[in-house]
């Protein structure tokens, strides 16, 4: 039987907590947009965000320029 061990960063690699907090905030925003029914909509223009854009970046809030 094999056991799963999560990948650990090398001891010398500091964990970037600011980056993790930004990522978590982006995920929370995406979940709030999903609950509100606006996940598939550009925040500024109101235009639909293409499925391909959201597949490439599920946290996208705008259509690419």
ROZALUM-477038 format. One record per atom (N, C-alpha, C): x, y, z. Coordinates in steps of 0.2 Angstrom, whole numbers, plus 5000, padded with zeros to 4 digits. Each point is the difference from the previous one (the first is absolute). Layout:
N
XYZ
...
This chain:
65
500449945000
499650065000
500550065000
499850054996
500450064999
499750065004
500450045003
499750065003
500150064996
499650055001
500150064996
500350055005
500550034998
500450055004
500050064995
499750065003
500050064996
500750024999
500150044994
500750024999
500150065004
500650005003
500250055005
500650044996
499950075001
500650044998
500649985003
500650014997
500649995003
500150055006
500349985005
500150045007
500250074999
500450014994
500350064999
499550054996
499449974998
499650054996
499550035005
500050065001
499550035004
499350004997
499550005004
499349994997
499750085000
499850014994
499850074999
499250015002
499950025006
499450005003
499650064997
500350054998
499650054996
499749984994
500449964996
499749974994
499449955001
500149965006
499549955001
499450045002
500050055004
499450045002
499750034994
500450034995
499750034994
499649944996
500349945000
499749954996
499349985004
500149995006
499349995004
499550054999
500250065000
499550064999
499749994993
500449984995
499850004993
499549945000
500149945003
499649955000
499350015004
500150045005
499450025004
499550054995
500450044997
499650054995
499749964995
500349954997
499749954995
499449975002
500149975006
499449975003
499450045002
500150065002
499550055001
499750024993
500450014995
499750014993
499649944998
500249945001
499649944999
499350005003
500050025007
499450005004
499550054997
500350064998
499650064998
499849994992
500349954997
499849994993
500350044995
500650035002
500450054996
500649974998
500249945002
500649974998
500250004993
499549994995
500250004993
499950074997
500050055004
499950074997
500650045002
500350044995
500550055001
499850055005
500450015005
499850055005
499950074998
500450024995
499950074998
499550014994
500049964995
499650014994
499349965000
500049955005
499449965000
499949954994
500550004996
500049954994
500249935003
499749954997
500249935002
500849985000
500249975004
500749975000
500049944997
500449994994
500049934997
500249955004
499749944999
500249945004
500749984999
500350014994
500749995000
500550045004
499750075001
500450045005
500049975007
499449985002
499949985007
500349935001
500049964994
500449945001
500750015001
500350054997
500750015000
500250045007
499550045002
500150035007
499350015003
499949955005
499350005003
499950065004
500550045002
499950065004
500050064996
499950004993
499950054996
499450045002
500150075000
499450045001
499950054994
500450004995
499950044995
500249964993
499850024995
500249974993
500750034999
500449964996
500650034998
499950064996
500550045001
500050074996
500249984992
